[in-house]
Amino acid sequence: MAELTTKPLESKNNPYQYFKPEEAEALLQQLHYTPVDSSETILNTTRPNIVIIFLESWAGDVIGCLGGEKNVAPKFDELAKEGMLFNQFYSTGFRTEQGMLAVLSAYPAQPVSSIIQDFGKFSKLPNLYKVMNQQGYCTSFYTGGRLQFDNIEAYLRAAGVQTMVGETQFTIQKRTLWGAYDDETFAMYLSALNQTQQPFFSALTTMTTHEWYDADVPKHFTKDPDHVNDKYRNTMHYADSCLYTYMKQAQQQPWYQNTLFILVADHSCRFPKARNNYEVKRHHIPMLLLGGALKKEYIGTVNSRVASHLDIAATLLAQMHLPSSAFPRSKNMFNKYAPKFAYYTFDNGFGIISANKQIIYEHNQQKDLLEHPVSDTLANRLQDWGKAFLQTNFQENLDYAEKKH
C-alpha cells in the first residue's frame, strides 16, 4: 500500500509522440467539439445533496441489467428500476485512484504513470470538492479502508475536504485485508450523513469486493466456492445486498428527497471472465443515478449514451447551473450535441469507444489490436483521436509541476 510520495514516479519524457504538439491539440479539439451548449434537466433542484458511492471492482460482467451474469447482483437490478441506468458506461482505468481522479477531477488514467503520487501535481488538479466548498456545501469522504492508500488522503486534503473518515475512525467488528465489511461501512455512513448539515457533497468507497475476496460471506455460488471466480461472485452477491439495504434505509431519511445518488464502480474486474486489461469489456461498469432529487419521469429509464468516469463532473455541474470549463476532458452527458465516446488506458496503450466503433491501440507494438482494415475511415479517425488524447494528456501530466494553482 502506497504512502505519501513527494517525487514523481513517471518518466521525465513523453513516450507517446505521435504528432506535432499543435496537431495533437487540434485533433483533441475535434474530438471534444460541442457546437451547442445545451442540457436536459433531470433534477428537480439545482442545489441537491450529492452522494457518490464508489463500488469497488464492480464489473459489468456480473450485473444482469447490463447484460452480465444474472443473480450475482440481483438487488442492483432492482435499484436500477428506481433510477436512471447508464448501460454503456466505462471506467478510464483499472485502479481505485484512477477512478476517483477521473470522477472528482475529470483527469484521465494514464499508462506507466500516476499523477496521484506527486503532491506538486495532483494538488493543482480541478476537483468537484473544491467547487462544492465554494458553493457552501459540507464536504466529506468516507471509506472502510485506509485513507492513506495510494495518497488518497493527501489528494483529498489538497481539495479541501472538510471531513474524512477511514477504518481507524470507527469501530469495526469484522474486517478483510483491505478494511471493514461493507455492511458495517454502510451503517457508519448512514449515521454520519444523518448528522451532516445540508447541503452536503459526500463520497464513499466500498472495500469488501477488493481482491482477493477474503471476506467470510455466504456461499451463494457453490460450484467451485474456493476458486477465485466464485469467491468474487459470492463477495459481489454480499456487497450487492449491503448496498441495497443501505439505499432502502437512506430512503427513510428526511434528507433523501433532496439527494442525488451516483452509484458507480471505481473500475471493473478481470474476474470472472479472465479479462485482459486492454479489453473493452474489462472497463464496462455500472453507473446509476437515483434519489429524491431525480425527476420522476426519469425513474426506471435506461440511458444508452457511450460515456465514462470523465463525464460525471461536467454533467453534475450542468445540472447545478455551474460552469465546467475547469474540467476540459469532461462532457455533459445530457447535452445531445456533446460528443459520445469513452476513452480508457491500460498498461501501455488506450481504448476509445464510440457508438459504432471501438479501437484498442497497443503502443509498444504500434498496433490496432482489433485489426481494422486500413480503409476503415472511422477507425483511422478514432485511432488518431485516441493517440492525440494520450499524447496530450501525458504531456499535461509532465507539465503540471510547472503549473500554478
N, C-alpha and C positions, 0 to 999 in steps of 0.2 A: 504494500500500500504506500502510495507516494505521499511524502510530506511536502511542506512549502519549499519550493525551489526558486531561487532568485536568478539563476542563469538559464538561458535558453538551451534546450536540448537539440534543436534542429540545426541544420546546416546554415552557414552564413550566405550561401549562394542558392539561387533558384535553379533547381534541376529541370524545371518544366519550361523550356524556352522553345515555344512553337512558332511564335510570331514576333514581329517588332512590337514594342510596348504599345504604341499608338494603334496598331492594327488589332491587338488583343482587346484593348479598351473599346474600340469601335464595334467589334464583334459582341462584346458583353453588353453594350448599349442596345444592339439589335435584339439580343436575347431577352432583355428586360423591358423592351419598349412597350409602353402603355399609352395609347393615343388619347384616352379619355379618363379623367379622374372621376370615378363613379363608384357607388357602393349600394348594394342591397342592405337594408337594415333588418337584422334578425333579432335584435334585443329590444325589450320594452323600456329600457333605460340607458342613458349614456354614462351612468356612474354606478355600475354594478359592483358588488363584491366579486372578486375573481379568485378562483381556486384552481391551480394547476396540479394535477396528480401525475407524476412520472411513474409509469408502470414498468418496473424493472424486467427487461428481457421478454416482454410480451410479444409473441410472434404472430403475424397474420396467419401462419400455417396452422395454428390451433384455435383460431377464432371462427366459429361457424358462420356468423353473419358476414365474414369477409371471404368466404369460400374455403376456409380451412377445415380441419377436423371438427366433427360435431362432438358435443358432450365434454370437451375438455374445459371450456369456459362458458357453460350454458347461461350463467347469470349475466354475463356481459351481453349476450344476445338479448336478454330481457331488458337490460338498461338501454340498449340501442333503440328499442321501441319507444323510449321516453325522451329521446333527444334527436340530434342530427348526427348521423354516422357518415364519416368520410371513408369510402371503400377503395380509394386509390391514393392513399397517403403513405409517405415513405420517410424513413429516417435518413439523416445526412451522413451518418457514420455507424459505428458498431461499438461504441463505448459510452458510458454514462455521461462523462463530462462533455463529450461531443454533442449528445442530445440536449443537454442542459444549455450549453452555449448557443446552440442553434435556435432553441426556443426563446431564451431570455435575451440574447444579444443578436439574433439572426446572423450568427457567424458560422460559416460552413465548416464541416470537418475537413481535415487535410491528411493526406498520406504522409508518412515519415515526419510528422511534426505535430506538436500540441501547444497551442498558444497559452493554455492554462498553466503551463509550467514556468511562465515568465511573468512576474508581477509587473515589470516595466511595460508589458504589452497588454495583458488582459485588463488591467485597471483602466485602460483608455477605451475599452470597448463600450459601445452604447449598451444600455441594459433597461429592460422593462421595469426593473426595481427602481432605477433612477427616475424614470418617468413617473411612476406611481408615487414615489416620495414627493416629487414636485407637485403632484395633484392632491396632496394631503391624505393619501392612503396610509393605513397602518400596514407595514410590510413585514412578512415573516417567512421563514423557511424551516421545514421540519424533515427529519429523516430518522429511520430506525437504526441507522448505522453511524459511522464515524464522520463527523463534519469535516475532518481534515483530509479525508480521502481525495486524492488527485487534486489537491489545492482548492477544493470547492469552497471551503470556509473562507480562504483568502479572497477568492473571486467574489463571493457574496458580500464580504466586508467592504471591498472596494466599491461595490454597488450601493452601499449604504443600507443594507437590510437591517431593520430595527431589532428583530427578534430571530434568533437561530437556536434550534434545539436538536441535539443529537442523542445518541444512545446513553451518554453519561448524564443527561439532564432529566431522565425519567426512569421510573422503576421498571425493570424488565424481569419477567418471570421465566421466560423461555428465550433462548437465543440460538442462532445459527452462527457459522463462522463469520458472517457479514453483519450480524446485528439482530435486532428484535424481530420476532414473528410479526407478520402483517396485522393479525387481529389486535395485538397489543398496541402496535403503532397507530392503527386507525382509531382505537379507543382513546389514546392520548391526544390524537389530533382533533377529534370531535370535541373533547373537553377544552382544548386550547382555543379553538375557534369560538366556542360559546362564551369565552372570556375576552374576546378580541373586539375592540371598538370598530364600528363600521364607519366608512367603507374600508374593506381590507383587501389586500393583494397578497396571496399566500401560495406557497408551493410545498409539496410533499413528495419525497421519493420513497417508494416501497423497496423492500430488501429480500424477502424470502425467496423470490424466484431468481436470485443470482446464482450462477454456477458455484458450487457443484451440487446444488439441490440437496443439502444435508438436513433439511427440516424433517422432524418427525411428524408427518401428516398422514391422514387416512389413505390407504392404498385403494383408490378407486379403479385404477388400471392395474390389473394383476397378471397379465400375460407374461411379463418379464419385469417385475417391480424393482429389481435391483439393477437393471440396465439403465443407462443414463437417459434414454428416450422416455421410458415410463416414469422415471424419477422426475423428469421435467414435467410430464403430463400431470402427475399426481400433485406436484407442487403448484402448478398453474391452477389446477382444479381447486385447491385450497385457497390460493390467493384470490381467485375469482369470487369465491364465497365471501371472503373478507371485504372485498371492495363493495359487493352488493349489500352486505349488512351495513357497512358504513353509509352508503348512499341512502338506504332506507331510513337510517337513524337521522341523517342530515336533513332529510325531507320533513322531519318533525320539528326542526328548529326554527325559531322566528326569523333568522337571517336568511333562510333558504330562498324565500320568494324574491329576494333581490340579488341572487347569486348566480353567476355563470361558472359552471364546472368545465374544465378542459381535461379530459382523460386521455392521455397519450403515452405510448411506450417511449422510453428513452432510446431504445434501439430494439431490434429484433433478436433472433436467436438462431444458431445453426441447427439446434435440435427442434423437432425430432426427425427432420428430413435430411440431415447431413449437408446443409447448405454451405457453399463456399462464400467467402466474404464478398466476392465480386458479383454474385447473382442478384438480379433484381428482386426476387422473392425473399432474399436474405434481408432486405430492407423494407419489406411491406409490413406495416404496423397498424394497430388500431388507433383511431382518433375519433373522439366522441364529444360533442358539445351538448350539455344538458343543464337543467336547473331552472329555478323560477324566473330568471331574467330572460330566458329564451321565449320568444313569442310562440303562442300556442300553435300557429299554423305550421311551425317547423318541427313540432314534436312528431316523432316517428318517420322522419324523412331520411333519405339517403342522398348524399352529395357525391357524384362520381368524378368531380374535378381532380385532375392529377395535381398533387401538392405535396409539400414536405414540411418538416420542422421549421424551416426558414420562414415560412409564410404566416406563422402564428402571430408574430409581432405586428406586422402591418395590418393584418386582419382585425386584431383586437383593437388597435389604436383607431382604425377607421370607425368601428362601432362606437367608440367613445368620442368621436369627432376631434381627435388629436392628430397632429402631424406625425408622419412616419419617415421623414426624409433622413433621419439619423440611422435608419436601418435599410440601406440601399439594396441589399440582397433579398429583402422580404417583399412579397406580393400580397395584395389584398385578395383573399380567396372569394370575396363577394363582389368584386369588380369584374363584370363579364368581359371587359376589354383587356384585362391583365393577361399576360401570357400564362399558359397552363403547362408547367413542366416541373419535374423534380430532379434534383442533382444530388449525387452522393459520391463519396470516395471510399476506396478500400486500400489495401496495403501499398500499392504503387500504381494507382490508376483511378478512373472515375466511371460512373454510370450516369446517363442522362435519359430521362423518360418523358415522352410526350404522349398525347392521346393515341397516336398512330404508329409510334416507332420507339425503339429502345436501342441505346448504344452502350456498350461496355468496352472501355479502352484501357489496355494494359500498357503502361509507359515503357517498361523495360523491353518488352517485345515489340513496341511500336506497332501494336496490332489491335484491330477491332475483333474482340473475342466472339462476336455474333456473326462475323464474316459476311457483312452485307456486300452485295456486288458494287463494283466501282461506279456503275451507272446509277446507283440509288442516290438521287439528288438530296432527298430529305435526310438520309443517313449521313451523307457527307456534311450537310449543314449542321446537323446536331453534333457531329464529332468536332467540327471546328468551334462551335459554341462551347462545348464541354472543355476543349483544350484551352480556349481563351479564359474560361471561368477558373480552371485550375491554375493556369499561369498567373493570372492577375491576382487571385486570392492569395496564392503563396507569396507573391511579391509584397502584397499588403501586409502579410504577417511579418516578413523581414523588415518592412519599413516602420512598423508600429513602434519600435524602440525610439525612433526619432520624432514620432508624432506627439504633439502636446495635447493635454486634456481639453 
